[in-house]
Every structure is written in structure tokens, then in C-alpha cells.
Amino acid sequence: MGLLETYGKNAWLVSNSALEDELRALEREVADARAEAEALERERRVAQEGVGPEMRGLEESWRKGVARCVEVQAAAEGLRAQIVERRRRG
């Protein structure tokens, strides 16, 4: 109420009007930022869904590669055991 008491009703009304204008501008900025964030979220989702099949294929290839590595390591360990056994015998 300081403005109203010091400068009168008109100054107070002008100040309120200016504050309302500033509030509307800030609300527009928030709405624009929200719309931009939503658009980016949609783009991210579409991009993520677009590479989904490729990601699944790569994951499957990786799993098969890991399984083959385990098989090779198991076979190599079996050969090592055979070598050790033959050396003991002979």
C-alpha cells in the first residue's frame, strides 16, 4: 500500500498494470518453454522408437557373441585339462 499512500490511486493502478503485463509475459515464456520441452520429448521418443529394432538386433548379436566366447573359453579349458592329463601320463 506504500505506492497508494505515497503517490495516489493512479500510480498504484499503473504499477498494478505493469506488474500484470510482466506476469502475462512470464506466463507466455513458461508456456513456450513447456511446449518446447514437450516437442523435444516427442522427438526423443520418436528417435528412440526408430532405433529400437536396431538396438534389439545389436543386443542379440552381443548376446550371441558373449555366448560364443564362453563356449570357446570352456573348450579351451577342456583342451588344457586334456593336455595336463596327457603330460601326467606320458
PDB file with one MODEL, atoms N, CA, C and O in Angstrom:
MODEL        1
ATOM      1  N   MET A   1       0.810  -1.197   0.000  1.00  0.00           N
ATOM      2  CA  MET A   1       0.000   0.000   0.000  1.00  0.00           C
ATOM      3  C   MET A   1       0.853   1.260   0.000  1.00  0.00           C
ATOM      4  O   MET A   1       0.303   2.361  -0.039  1.00  0.00           O
ATOM      5  N   GLY A   2       2.177   1.139   0.043  1.00  0.00           N
ATOM      6  CA  GLY A   2       3.038   2.301   0.075  1.00  0.00           C
ATOM      7  C   GLY A   2       2.856   3.203  -1.125  1.00  0.00           C
ATOM      8  O   GLY A   2       2.824   4.424  -0.974  1.00  0.00           O
ATOM      9  N   LEU A   3       2.735   2.635  -2.316  1.00  0.00           N
ATOM     10  CA  LEU A   3       2.552   3.421  -3.536  1.00  0.00           C
ATOM     11  C   LEU A   3       1.225   4.175  -3.498  1.00  0.00           C
ATOM     12  O   LEU A   3       1.148   5.350  -3.855  1.00  0.00           O
ATOM     13  N   LEU A   4       0.196   3.477  -3.063  1.00  0.00           N
ATOM     14  CA  LEU A   4      -1.129   4.090  -2.994  1.00  0.00           C
ATOM     15  C   LEU A   4      -1.116   5.277  -2.044  1.00  0.00           C
ATOM     16  O   LEU A   4      -1.661   6.334  -2.362  1.00  0.00           O
ATOM     17  N   GLU A   5      -0.509   5.114  -0.901  1.00  0.00           N
ATOM     18  CA  GLU A   5      -0.473   6.194   0.091  1.00  0.00           C
ATOM     19  C   GLU A   5       0.455   7.315  -0.340  1.00  0.00           C
ATOM     20  O   GLU A   5       0.161   8.490  -0.121  1.00  0.00           O
ATOM     21  N   THR A   6       1.594   6.949  -0.962  1.00  0.00           N
ATOM     22  CA  THR A   6       2.580   7.962  -1.320  1.00  0.00           C
ATOM     23  C   THR A   6       2.200   8.717  -2.588  1.00  0.00           C
ATOM     24  O   THR A   6       2.239   9.947  -2.613  1.00  0.00           O
ATOM     25  N   TYR A   7       1.829   7.982  -3.650  1.00  0.00           N
ATOM     26  CA  TYR A   7       1.625   8.629  -4.951  1.00  0.00           C
ATOM     27  C   TYR A   7       0.177   8.677  -5.403  1.00  0.00           C
ATOM     28  O   TYR A   7      -0.134   9.341  -6.392  1.00  0.00           O
ATOM     29  N   GLY A   8      -0.700   8.004  -4.716  1.00  0.00           N
ATOM     30  CA  GLY A   8      -2.113   8.065  -5.076  1.00  0.00           C
ATOM     31  C   GLY A   8      -2.568   6.879  -5.896  1.00  0.00           C
ATOM     32  O   GLY A   8      -1.794   5.999  -6.274  1.00  0.00           O
ATOM     33  N   LYS A   9      -3.868   6.901  -6.153  1.00  0.00           N
ATOM     34  CA  LYS A   9      -4.549   5.796  -6.803  1.00  0.00           C
ATOM     35  C   LYS A   9      -4.021   5.521  -8.210  1.00  0.00           C
ATOM     36  O   LYS A   9      -3.829   4.362  -8.577  1.00  0.00           O
ATOM     37  N   ASN A  10      -3.783   6.567  -9.002  1.00  0.00           N
ATOM     38  CA  ASN A  10      -3.352   6.372 -10.397  1.00  0.00           C
ATOM     39  C   ASN A  10      -1.994   5.679 -10.476  1.00  0.00           C
ATOM     40  O   ASN A  10      -1.807   4.782 -11.298  1.00  0.00           O
ATOM     41  N   ALA A  11      -1.057   6.077  -9.642  1.00  0.00           N
ATOM     42  CA  ALA A  11       0.273   5.448  -9.642  1.00  0.00           C
ATOM     43  C   ALA A  11       0.151   3.985  -9.245  1.00  0.00           C
ATOM     44  O   ALA A  11       0.828   3.124  -9.807  1.00  0.00           O
ATOM     45  N   TRP A  12      -0.701   3.709  -8.288  1.00  0.00           N
ATOM     46  CA  TRP A  12      -0.906   2.334  -7.830  1.00  0.00           C
ATOM     47  C   TRP A  12      -1.505   1.489  -8.957  1.00  0.00           C
ATOM     48  O   TRP A  12      -1.080   0.355  -9.174  1.00  0.00           O
ATOM     49  N   LEU A  13      -2.490   2.040  -9.672  1.00  0.00           N
ATOM     50  CA  LEU A  13      -3.118   1.323 -10.780  1.00  0.00           C
ATOM     51  C   LEU A  13      -2.121   1.086 -11.920  1.00  0.00           C
ATOM     52  O   LEU A  13      -2.098   0.007 -12.513  1.00  0.00           O
ATOM     53  N   VAL A  14      -1.306   2.089 -12.222  1.00  0.00           N
ATOM     54  CA  VAL A  14      -0.289   1.948 -13.278  1.00  0.00           C
ATOM     55  C   VAL A  14       0.708   0.869 -12.887  1.00  0.00           C
ATOM     56  O   VAL A  14       1.106   0.051 -13.716  1.00  0.00           O
ATOM     57  N   SER A  15       1.109   0.871 -11.626  1.00  0.00           N
ATOM     58  CA  SER A  15       2.047  -0.149 -11.148  1.00  0.00           C
ATOM     59  C   SER A  15       1.433  -1.542 -11.244  1.00  0.00           C
ATOM     60  O   SER A  15       2.097  -2.485 -11.674  1.00  0.00           O
ATOM     61  N   ASN A  16       0.177  -1.675 -10.847  1.00  0.00           N
ATOM     62  CA  ASN A  16      -0.504  -2.969 -10.950  1.00  0.00           C
ATOM     63  C   ASN A  16      -0.587  -3.423 -12.401  1.00  0.00           C
ATOM     64  O   ASN A  16      -0.375  -4.598 -12.700  1.00  0.00           O
ATOM     65  N   SER A  17      -0.892  -2.499 -13.300  1.00  0.00           N
ATOM     66  CA  SER A  17      -0.990  -2.827 -14.715  1.00  0.00           C
ATOM     67  C   SER A  17       0.356  -3.316 -15.248  1.00  0.00           C
ATOM     68  O   SER A  17       0.423  -4.290 -15.999  1.00  0.00           O
ATOM     69  N   ALA A  18       1.424  -2.627 -14.849  1.00  0.00           N
ATOM     70  CA  ALA A  18       2.765  -3.034 -15.288  1.00  0.00           C
ATOM     71  C   ALA A  18       3.103  -4.429 -14.752  1.00  0.00           C
ATOM     72  O   ALA A  18       3.668  -5.256 -15.469  1.00  0.00           O
ATOM     73  N   LEU A  19       2.755  -4.682 -13.498  1.00  0.00           N
ATOM     74  CA  LEU A  19       3.017  -5.995 -12.914  1.00  0.00           C
ATOM     75  C   LEU A  19       2.192  -7.084 -13.609  1.00  0.00           C
ATOM     76  O   LEU A  19       2.679  -8.196 -13.812  1.00  0.00           O
ATOM     77  N   GLU A  20       0.959  -6.769 -13.968  1.00  0.00           N
ATOM     78  CA  GLU A  20       0.124  -7.733 -14.685  1.00  0.00           C
ATOM     79  C   GLU A  20       0.699  -8.031 -16.066  1.00  0.00           C
ATOM     80  O   GLU A  20       0.684  -9.177 -16.514  1.00  0.00           O
ATOM     81  N   ASP A  21       1.210  -6.990 -16.745  1.00  0.00           N
ATOM     82  CA  ASP A  21       1.847  -7.191 -18.056  1.00  0.00           C
ATOM     83  C   ASP A  21       3.066  -8.097 -17.925  1.00  0.00           C
ATOM     84  O   ASP A  21       3.275  -9.002 -18.732  1.00  0.00           O
ATOM     85  N   GLU A  22       3.858  -7.841 -16.906  1.00  0.00           N
ATOM     86  CA  GLU A  22       5.055  -8.655 -16.674  1.00  0.00           C
ATOM     87  C   GLU A  22       4.664 -10.106 -16.363  1.00  0.00           C
ATOM     88  O   GLU A  22       5.297 -11.045 -16.844  1.00  0.00           O
ATOM     89  N   LEU A  23       3.619 -10.271 -15.557  1.00  0.00           N
ATOM     90  CA  LEU A  23       3.133 -11.610 -15.242  1.00  0.00           C
ATOM     91  C   LEU A  23       2.678 -12.336 -16.499  1.00  0.00           C
ATOM     92  O   LEU A  23       3.015 -13.506 -16.682  1.00  0.00           O
ATOM     93  N   ARG A  24       1.930 -11.681 -17.363  1.00  0.00           N
ATOM     94  CA  ARG A  24       1.480 -12.302 -18.608  1.00  0.00           C
ATOM     95  C   ARG A  24       2.664 -12.694 -19.487  1.00  0.00           C
ATOM     96  O   ARG A  24       2.672 -13.764 -20.095  1.00  0.00           O
ATOM     97  N   ALA A  25       3.661 -11.817 -19.546  1.00  0.00           N
ATOM     98  CA  ALA A  25       4.854 -12.133 -20.351  1.00  0.00           C
ATOM     99  C   ALA A  25       5.566 -13.370 -19.786  1.00  0.00           C
ATOM    100  O   ALA A  25       5.993 -14.244 -20.541  1.00  0.00           O
ATOM    101  N   LEU A  26       5.688 -13.434 -18.470  1.00  0.00           N
ATOM    102  CA  LEU A  26       6.339 -14.590 -17.853  1.00  0.00           C
ATOM    103  C   LEU A  26       5.519 -15.863 -18.065  1.00  0.00           C
ATOM    104  O   LEU A  26       6.078 -16.935 -18.293  1.00  0.00           O
ATOM    105  N   GLU A  27       4.197 -15.741 -17.988  1.00  0.00           N
ATOM    106  CA  GLU A  27       3.350 -16.906 -18.233  1.00  0.00           C
ATOM    107  C   GLU A  27       3.490 -17.396 -19.668  1.00  0.00           C
ATOM    108  O   GLU A  27       3.468 -18.601 -19.917  1.00  0.00           O
ATOM    109  N   ARG A  28       3.636 -16.456 -20.628  1.00  0.00           N
ATOM    110  CA  ARG A  28       3.861 -16.847 -22.027  1.00  0.00           C
ATOM    111  C   ARG A  28       5.199 -17.572 -22.164  1.00  0.00           C
ATOM    112  O   ARG A  28       5.295 -18.578 -22.868  1.00  0.00           O
ATOM    113  N   GLU A  29       6.235 -17.057 -21.488  1.00  0.00           N
ATOM    114  CA  GLU A  29       7.545 -17.708 -21.545  1.00  0.00           C
ATOM    115  C   GLU A  29       7.475 -19.125 -20.987  1.00  0.00           C
ATOM    116  O   GLU A  29       8.050 -20.055 -21.554  1.00  0.00           O
ATOM    117  N   VAL A  30       6.765 -19.281 -19.874  1.00  0.00           N
ATOM    118  CA  VAL A  30       6.617 -20.613 -19.276  1.00  0.00           C
ATOM    119  C   VAL A  30       5.871 -21.535 -20.234  1.00  0.00           C
ATOM    120  O   VAL A  30       6.270 -22.683 -20.425  1.00  0.00           O
ATOM    121  N   ALA A  31       4.795 -21.041 -20.834  1.00  0.00           N
ATOM    122  CA  ALA A  31       4.027 -21.849 -21.783  1.00  0.00           C
ATOM    123  C   ALA A  31       4.889 -22.226 -22.989  1.00  0.00           C
ATOM    124  O   ALA A  31       4.836 -23.364 -23.456  1.00  0.00           O
ATOM    125  N   ASP A  32       5.683 -21.278 -23.495  1.00  0.00           N
ATOM    126  CA  ASP A  32       6.570 -21.570 -24.622  1.00  0.00           C
ATOM    127  C   ASP A  32       7.620 -22.608 -24.245  1.00  0.00           C
ATOM    128  O   ASP A  32       7.898 -23.530 -25.012  1.00  0.00           O
ATOM    129  N   ALA A  33       8.204 -22.450 -23.055  1.00  0.00           N
ATOM    130  CA  ALA A  33       9.217 -23.403 -22.596  1.00  0.00           C
ATOM    131  C   ALA A  33       8.606 -24.791 -22.418  1.00  0.00           C
ATOM    132  O   ALA A  33       9.232 -25.795 -22.759  1.00  0.00           O
ATOM    133  N   ARG A  34       7.395 -24.847 -21.890  1.00  0.00           N
ATOM    134  CA  ARG A  34       6.711 -26.135 -21.711  1.00  0.00           C
ATOM    135  C   ARG A  34       6.433 -26.785 -23.073  1.00  0.00           C
ATOM    136  O   ARG A  34       6.635 -27.987 -23.245  1.00  0.00           O
ATOM    137  N   ALA A  35       5.975 -25.992 -24.022  1.00  0.00           N
ATOM    138  CA  ALA A  35       5.698 -26.521 -25.366  1.00  0.00           C
ATOM    139  C   ALA A  35       6.984 -27.022 -26.022  1.00  0.00           C
ATOM    140  O   ALA A  35       6.983 -28.060 -26.683  1.00  0.00           O
ATOM    141  N   GLU A  36       8.067 -26.290 -25.841  1.00  0.00           N
ATOM    142  CA  GLU A  36       9.354 -26.709 -26.406  1.00  0.00           C
ATOM    143  C   GLU A  36       9.821 -28.014 -25.765  1.00  0.00           C
ATOM    144  O   GLU A  36      10.304 -28.909 -26.458  1.00  0.00           O
ATOM    145  N   ALA A  37       9.678 -28.122 -24.448  1.00  0.00           N
ATOM    146  CA  ALA A  37      10.072 -29.347 -23.750  1.00  0.00           C
ATOM    147  C   ALA A  37       9.231 -30.533 -24.225  1.00  0.00           C
ATOM    148  O   ALA A  37       9.758 -31.630 -24.413  1.00  0.00           O
ATOM    149  N   GLU A  38       7.947 -30.321 -24.417  1.00  0.00           N
ATOM    150  CA  GLU A  38       7.072 -31.393 -24.900  1.00  0.00           C
ATOM    151  C   GLU A  38       7.456 -31.811 -26.314  1.00  0.00           C
ATOM    152  O   GLU A  38       7.447 -32.998 -26.639  1.00  0.00           O
ATOM    153  N   ALA A  39       7.794 -30.831 -27.156  1.00  0.00           N
ATOM    154  CA  ALA A  39       8.205 -31.145 -28.529  1.00  0.00           C
ATOM    155  C   ALA A  39       9.505 -31.952 -28.520  1.00  0.00           C
ATOM    156  O   ALA A  39       9.647 -32.921 -29.266  1.00  0.00           O
ATOM    157  N   LEU A  40      10.445 -31.546 -27.676  1.00  0.00           N
ATOM    158  CA  LEU A  40      11.703 -32.286 -27.574  1.00  0.00           C
ATOM    159  C   LEU A  40      11.462 -33.705 -27.062  1.00  0.00           C
ATOM    160  O   LEU A  40      12.099 -34.650 -27.528  1.00  0.00           O
ATOM    161  N   GLU A  41      10.559 -33.854 -26.120  1.00  0.00           N
ATOM    162  CA  GLU A  41      10.230 -35.183 -25.592  1.00  0.00           C
ATOM    163  C   GLU A  41       9.633 -36.055 -26.688  1.00  0.00           C
ATOM    164  O   GLU A  41       9.969 -37.235 -26.793  1.00  0.00           O
ATOM    165  N   ARG A  42       8.744 -35.480 -27.510  1.00  0.00           N
ATOM    166  CA  ARG A  42       8.173 -36.240 -28.633  1.00  0.00           C
ATOM    167  C   ARG A  42       9.268 -36.655 -29.616  1.00  0.00           C
ATOM    168  O   ARG A  42       9.297 -37.800 -30.067  1.00  0.00           O
ATOM    169  N   GLU A  43      10.166 -35.728 -29.946  1.00  0.00           N
ATOM    170  CA  GLU A  43      11.260 -36.042 -30.874  1.00  0.00           C
ATOM    171  C   GLU A  43      12.143 -37.153 -30.312  1.00  0.00           C
ATOM    172  O   GLU A  43      12.534 -38.065 -31.040  1.00  0.00           O
ATOM    173  N   ARG A  44      12.456 -37.078 -29.023  1.00  0.00           N
ATOM    174  CA  ARG A  44      13.296 -38.092 -28.391  1.00  0.00           C
ATOM    175  C   ARG A  44      12.617 -39.447 -28.455  1.00  0.00           C
ATOM    176  O   ARG A  44      13.251 -40.453 -28.774  1.00  0.00           O
ATOM    177  N   ARG A  45      11.319 -39.471 -28.150  1.00  0.00           N
ATOM    178  CA  ARG A  45      10.579 -40.739 -28.146  1.00  0.00           C
ATOM    179  C   ARG A  45      10.556 -41.340 -29.550  1.00  0.00           C
ATOM    180  O   ARG A  45      10.779 -42.539 -29.718  1.00  0.00           O
ATOM    181  N   VAL A  46      10.286 -40.505 -30.562  1.00  0.00           N
ATOM    182  CA  VAL A  46      10.245 -40.994 -31.942  1.00  0.00           C
ATOM    183  C   VAL A  46      11.619 -41.527 -32.354  1.00  0.00           C
ATOM    184  O   VAL A  46      11.720 -42.584 -32.976  1.00  0.00           O
ATOM    185  N   ALA A  47      12.675 -40.789 -32.004  1.00  0.00           N
ATOM    186  CA  ALA A  47      14.029 -41.234 -32.352  1.00  0.00           C
ATOM    187  C   ALA A  47      14.361 -42.549 -31.651  1.00  0.00           C
ATOM    188  O   ALA A  47      14.950 -43.450 -32.249  1.00  0.00           O
ATOM    189  N   GLN A  48      13.980 -42.649 -30.391  1.00  0.00           N
ATOM    190  CA  GLN A  48      14.245 -43.863 -29.629  1.00  0.00           C
ATOM    191  C   GLN A  48      13.486 -45.052 -30.215  1.00  0.00           C
ATOM    192  O   GLN A  48      14.036 -46.146 -30.334  1.00  0.00           O
ATOM    193  N   GLU A  49      12.234 -44.836 -30.577  1.00  0.00           N
ATOM    194  CA  GLU A  49      11.448 -45.916 -31.168  1.00  0.00           C
ATOM    195  C   GLU A  49      11.991 -46.296 -32.541  1.00  0.00           C
ATOM    196  O   GLU A  49      11.916 -47.456 -32.944  1.00  0.00           O
ATOM    197  N   GLY A  50      12.536 -45.318 -33.256  1.00  0.00           N
ATOM    198  CA  GLY A  50      13.078 -45.577 -34.585  1.00  0.00           C
ATOM    199  C   GLY A  50      14.297 -46.470 -34.567  1.00  0.00           C
ATOM    200  O   GLY A  50      14.509 -47.250 -35.496  1.00  0.00           O
ATOM    201  N   VAL A  51      15.095 -46.369 -33.534  1.00  0.00           N
ATOM    202  CA  VAL A  51      16.304 -47.200 -33.460  1.00  0.00           C
ATOM    203  C   VAL A  51      16.082 -48.454 -32.619  1.00  0.00           C
ATOM    204  O   VAL A  51      17.010 -49.233 -32.405  1.00  0.00           O
ATOM    205  N   GLY A  52      14.857 -48.648 -32.147  1.00  0.00           N
ATOM    206  CA  GLY A  52      14.548 -49.813 -31.321  1.00  0.00           C
ATOM    207  C   GLY A  52      14.910 -51.135 -31.987  1.00  0.00           C
ATOM    208  O   GLY A  52      15.599 -51.953 -31.378  1.00  0.00           O
ATOM    209  N   PRO A  53      14.464 -51.368 -33.222  1.00  0.00           N
ATOM    210  CA  PRO A  53      14.812 -52.647 -33.871  1.00  0.00           C
ATOM    211  C   PRO A  53      16.326 -52.832 -34.016  1.00  0.00           C
ATOM    212  O   PRO A  53      16.845 -53.930 -33.812  1.00  0.00           O
ATOM    213  N   GLU A  54      17.017 -51.763 -34.365  1.00  0.00           N
ATOM    214  CA  GLU A  54      18.474 -51.865 -34.492  1.00  0.00           C
ATOM    215  C   GLU A  54      19.115 -52.199 -33.147  1.00  0.00           C
ATOM    216  O   GLU A  54      20.022 -53.029 -33.070  1.00  0.00           O
ATOM    217  N   MET A  55      18.633 -51.542 -32.084  1.00  0.00           N
ATOM    218  CA  MET A  55      19.176 -51.802 -30.748  1.00  0.00           C
ATOM    219  C   MET A  55      18.920 -53.254 -30.336  1.00  0.00           C
ATOM    220  O   MET A  55      19.800 -53.901 -29.767  1.00  0.00           O
ATOM    221  N   ARG A  56      17.715 -53.766 -30.622  1.00  0.00           N
ATOM    222  CA  ARG A  56      17.416 -55.157 -30.291  1.00  0.00           C
ATOM    223  C   ARG A  56      18.323 -56.110 -31.074  1.00  0.00           C
ATOM    224  O   ARG A  56      18.812 -57.100 -30.528  1.00  0.00           O
ATOM    225  N   GLY A  57      18.545 -55.804 -32.363  1.00  0.00           N
ATOM    226  CA  GLY A  57      19.436 -56.627 -33.180  1.00  0.00           C
ATOM    227  C   GLY A  57      20.858 -56.610 -32.646  1.00  0.00           C
ATOM    228  O   GLY A  57      21.514 -57.648 -32.563  1.00  0.00           O
ATOM    229  N   LEU A  58      21.327 -55.425 -32.287  1.00  0.00           N
ATOM    230  CA  LEU A  58      22.684 -55.320 -31.730  1.00  0.00           C
ATOM    231  C   LEU A  58      22.798 -56.066 -30.407  1.00  0.00           C
ATOM    232  O   LEU A  58      23.803 -56.725 -30.142  1.00  0.00           O
ATOM    233  N   GLU A  59      21.766 -55.960 -29.581  1.00  0.00           N
ATOM    234  CA  GLU A  59      21.787 -56.665 -28.297  1.00  0.00           C
ATOM    235  C   GLU A  59      21.815 -58.179 -28.511  1.00  0.00           C
ATOM    236  O   GLU A  59      22.546 -58.896 -27.827  1.00  0.00           O
ATOM    237  N   GLU A  60      21.023 -58.655 -29.457  1.00  0.00           N
ATOM    238  CA  GLU A  60      21.003 -60.092 -29.748  1.00  0.00           C
ATOM    239  C   GLU A  60      22.365 -60.549 -30.266  1.00  0.00           C
ATOM    240  O   GLU A  60      22.858 -61.605 -29.869  1.00  0.00           O
ATOM    241  N   SER A  61      22.970 -59.758 -31.148  1.00  0.00           N
ATOM    242  CA  SER A  61      24.308 -60.095 -31.662  1.00  0.00           C
ATOM    243  C   SER A  61      25.325 -60.125 -30.530  1.00  0.00           C
ATOM    244  O   SER A  61      26.190 -61.000 -30.483  1.00  0.00           O
ATOM    245  N   TRP A  62      25.216 -59.172 -29.629  1.00  0.00           N
ATOM    246  CA  TRP A  62      26.142 -59.116 -28.499  1.00  0.00           C
ATOM    247  C   TRP A  62      25.972 -60.362 -27.621  1.00  0.00           C
ATOM    248  O   TRP A  62      26.955 -60.974 -27.202  1.00  0.00           O
ATOM    249  N   ARG A  63      24.726 -60.726 -27.349  1.00  0.00           N
ATOM    250  CA  ARG A  63      24.466 -61.919 -26.524  1.00  0.00           C
ATOM    251  C   ARG A  63      25.043 -63.172 -27.184  1.00  0.00           C
ATOM    252  O   ARG A  63      25.658 -64.005 -26.517  1.00  0.00           O
ATOM    253  N   LYS A  64      24.840 -63.300 -28.507  1.00  0.00           N
ATOM    254  CA  LYS A  64      25.385 -64.457 -29.213  1.00  0.00           C
ATOM    255  C   LYS A  64      26.911 -64.451 -29.162  1.00  0.00           C
ATOM    256  O   LYS A  64      27.541 -65.493 -28.980  1.00  0.00           O
ATOM    257  N   GLY A  65      27.497 -63.261 -29.325  1.00  0.00           N
ATOM    258  CA  GLY A  65      28.960 -63.144 -29.248  1.00  0.00           C
ATOM    259  C   GLY A  65      29.491 -63.537 -27.878  1.00  0.00           C
ATOM    260  O   GLY A  65      30.502 -64.232 -27.774  1.00  0.00           O
ATOM    261  N   VAL A  66      28.818 -63.097 -26.839  1.00  0.00           N
ATOM    262  CA  VAL A  66      29.233 -63.455 -25.479  1.00  0.00           C
ATOM    263  C   VAL A  66      29.096 -64.960 -25.274  1.00  0.00           C
ATOM    264  O   VAL A  66      29.973 -65.593 -24.687  1.00  0.00           O
ATOM    265  N   ALA A  67      27.989 -65.535 -25.759  1.00  0.00           N
ATOM    266  CA  ALA A  67      27.788 -66.984 -25.619  1.00  0.00           C
ATOM    267  C   ALA A  67      28.901 -67.747 -26.338  1.00  0.00           C
ATOM    268  O   ALA A  67      29.406 -68.743 -25.820  1.00  0.00           O
ATOM    269  N   ARG A  68      29.276 -67.291 -27.511  1.00  0.00           N
ATOM    270  CA  ARG A  68      30.367 -67.948 -28.252  1.00  0.00           C
ATOM    271  C   ARG A  68      31.684 -67.839 -27.496  1.00  0.00           C
ATOM    272  O   ARG A  68      32.456 -68.796 -27.442  1.00  0.00           O
ATOM    273  N   CYS A  69      31.939 -66.673 -26.914  1.00  0.00           N
ATOM    274  CA  CYS A  69      33.172 -66.501 -26.130  1.00  0.00           C
ATOM    275  C   CYS A  69      33.205 -67.475 -24.958  1.00  0.00           C
ATOM    276  O   CYS A  69      34.240 -68.077 -24.674  1.00  0.00           O
ATOM    277  N   VAL A  70      32.083 -67.627 -24.289  1.00  0.00           N
ATOM    278  CA  VAL A  70      32.009 -68.569 -23.162  1.00  0.00           C
ATOM    279  C   VAL A  70      32.256 -69.991 -23.660  1.00  0.00           C
ATOM    280  O   VAL A  70      32.982 -70.759 -23.029  1.00  0.00           O
ATOM    281  N   GLU A  71      31.644 -70.338 -24.801  1.00  0.00           N
ATOM    282  CA  GLU A  71      31.855 -71.677 -25.360  1.00  0.00           C
ATOM    283  C   GLU A  71      33.323 -71.903 -25.700  1.00  0.00           C
ATOM    284  O   GLU A  71      33.868 -72.969 -25.412  1.00  0.00           O
ATOM    285  N   VAL A  72      33.969 -70.908 -26.311  1.00  0.00           N
ATOM    286  CA  VAL A  72      35.381 -71.026 -26.674  1.00  0.00           C
ATOM    287  C   VAL A  72      36.239 -71.160 -25.425  1.00  0.00           C
ATOM    288  O   VAL A  72      37.167 -71.969 -25.387  1.00  0.00           O
ATOM    289  N   GLN A  73      35.928 -70.367 -24.402  1.00  0.00           N
ATOM    290  CA  GLN A  73      36.707 -70.460 -23.160  1.00  0.00           C
ATOM    291  C   GLN A  73      36.533 -71.832 -22.512  1.00  0.00           C
ATOM    292  O   GLN A  73      37.492 -72.404 -21.994  1.00  0.00           O
ATOM    293  N   ALA A  74      35.311 -72.356 -22.543  1.00  0.00           N
ATOM    294  CA  ALA A  74      35.063 -73.685 -21.975  1.00  0.00           C
ATOM    295  C   ALA A  74      35.826 -74.747 -22.776  1.00  0.00           C
ATOM    296  O   ALA A  74      36.425 -75.648 -22.189  1.00  0.00           O
ATOM    297  N   ALA A  75      35.807 -74.649 -24.106  1.00  0.00           N
ATOM    298  CA  ALA A  75      36.527 -75.612 -24.946  1.00  0.00           C
ATOM    299  C   ALA A  75      38.033 -75.511 -24.704  1.00  0.00           C
ATOM    300  O   ALA A  75      38.724 -76.527 -24.633  1.00  0.00           O
ATOM    301  N   ALA A  76      38.534 -74.291 -24.579  1.00  0.00           N
ATOM    302  CA  ALA A  76      39.965 -74.099 -24.329  1.00  0.00           C
ATOM    303  C   ALA A  76      40.341 -74.694 -22.974  1.00  0.00           C
ATOM    304  O   ALA A  76      41.396 -75.313 -22.836  1.00  0.00           O
ATOM    305  N   GLU A  77      39.491 -74.511 -21.990  1.00  0.00           N
ATOM    306  CA  GLU A  77      39.761 -75.084 -20.668  1.00  0.00           C
ATOM    307  C   GLU A  77      39.744 -76.608 -20.738  1.00  0.00           C
ATOM    308  O   GLU A  77      40.545 -77.267 -20.076  1.00  0.00           O
ATOM    309  N   GLY A  78      38.830 -77.175 -21.543  1.00  0.00           N
ATOM    310  CA  GLY A  78      38.799 -78.620 -21.732  1.00  0.00           C
ATOM    311  C   GLY A  78      40.079 -79.124 -22.384  1.00  0.00           C
ATOM    312  O   GLY A  78      40.617 -80.158 -21.989  1.00  0.00           O
ATOM    313  N   LEU A  79      40.563 -78.397 -23.376  1.00  0.00           N
ATOM    314  CA  LEU A  79      41.832 -78.777 -24.022  1.00  0.00           C
ATOM    315  C   LEU A  79      42.998 -78.686 -23.053  1.00  0.00           C
ATOM    316  O   LEU A  79      43.873 -79.552 -23.051  1.00  0.00           O
ATOM    317  N   ARG A  80      43.018 -77.661 -22.243  1.00  0.00           N
ATOM    318  CA  ARG A  80      44.089 -77.521 -21.240  1.00  0.00           C
ATOM    319  C   ARG A  80      44.072 -78.717 -20.294  1.00  0.00           C
ATOM    320  O   ARG A  80      45.117 -79.268 -19.945  1.00  0.00           O
ATOM    321  N   ALA A  81      42.880 -79.104 -19.891  1.00  0.00           N
ATOM    322  CA  ALA A  81      42.769 -80.254 -18.992  1.00  0.00           C
ATOM    323  C   ALA A  81      43.279 -81.519 -19.674  1.00  0.00           C
ATOM    324  O   ALA A  81      43.956 -82.332 -19.044  1.00  0.00           O
ATOM    325  N   GLN A  82      42.957 -81.695 -20.972  1.00  0.00           N
ATOM    326  CA  GLN A  82      43.443 -82.869 -21.701  1.00  0.00           C
ATOM    327  C   GLN A  82      44.955 -82.850 -21.813  1.00  0.00           C
ATOM    328  O   GLN A  82      45.609 -83.882 -21.660  1.00  0.00           O
ATOM    329  N   ILE A  83      45.519 -81.661 -22.084  1.00  0.00           N
ATOM    330  CA  ILE A  83      46.975 -81.530 -22.196  1.00  0.00           C
ATOM    331  C   ILE A  83      47.638 -81.881 -20.874  1.00  0.00           C
ATOM    332  O   ILE A  83      48.625 -82.616 -20.853  1.00  0.00           O
ATOM    333  N   VAL A  84      47.113 -81.372 -19.782  1.00  0.00           N
ATOM    334  CA  VAL A  84      47.670 -81.661 -18.462  1.00  0.00           C
ATOM    335  C   VAL A  84      47.591 -83.180 -18.175  1.00  0.00           C
ATOM    336  O   VAL A  84      48.537 -83.769 -17.652  1.00  0.00           O
ATOM    337  N   GLU A  85      46.468 -83.785 -18.521  1.00  0.00           N
ATOM    338  CA  GLU A  85      46.279 -85.225 -18.291  1.00  0.00           C
ATOM    339  C   GLU A  85      47.269 -86.020 -19.111  1.00  0.00           C
ATOM    340  O   GLU A  85      47.849 -86.973 -18.591  1.00  0.00           O
ATOM    341  N   ARG A  86      47.490 -85.676 -20.368  1.00  0.00           N
ATOM    342  CA  ARG A  86      48.442 -86.395 -21.223  1.00  0.00           C
ATOM    343  C   ARG A  86      49.871 -86.229 -20.719  1.00  0.00           C
ATOM    344  O   ARG A  86      50.672 -87.163 -20.770  1.00  0.00           O
ATOM    345  N   ARG A  87      50.177 -85.042 -20.237  1.00  0.00           N
ATOM    346  CA  ARG A  87      51.524 -84.826 -19.695  1.00  0.00           C
ATOM    347  C   ARG A  87      51.757 -85.668 -18.447  1.00  0.00           C
ATOM    348  O   ARG A  87      52.861 -86.162 -18.219  1.00  0.00           O
ATOM    349  N   ARG A  88      50.715 -85.826 -17.646  1.00  0.00           N
ATOM    350  CA  ARG A  88      50.854 -86.673 -16.453  1.00  0.00           C
ATOM    351  C   ARG A  88      51.104 -88.124 -16.835  1.00  0.00           C
ATOM    352  O   ARG A  88      51.894 -88.818 -16.195  1.00  0.00           O
ATOM    353  N   ARG A  89      50.421 -88.580 -17.891  1.00  0.00           N
ATOM    354  CA  ARG A  89      50.548 -89.977 -18.324  1.00  0.00           C
ATOM    355  C   ARG A  89      51.874 -90.234 -19.021  1.00  0.00           C
ATOM    356  O   ARG A  89      52.444 -91.321 -18.925  1.00  0.00           O
ATOM    357  N   GLY A  90      52.347 -89.232 -19.713  1.00  0.00           N
ATOM    358  CA  GLY A  90      53.387 -89.617 -20.577  1.00  0.00           C
ATOM    359  C   GLY A  90      54.662 -88.962 -20.658  1.00  0.00           C
ATOM    360  O   GLY A  90      55.516 -89.369 -21.446  1.00  0.00           O
TER     361      GLY A  90
ENDMDL
END
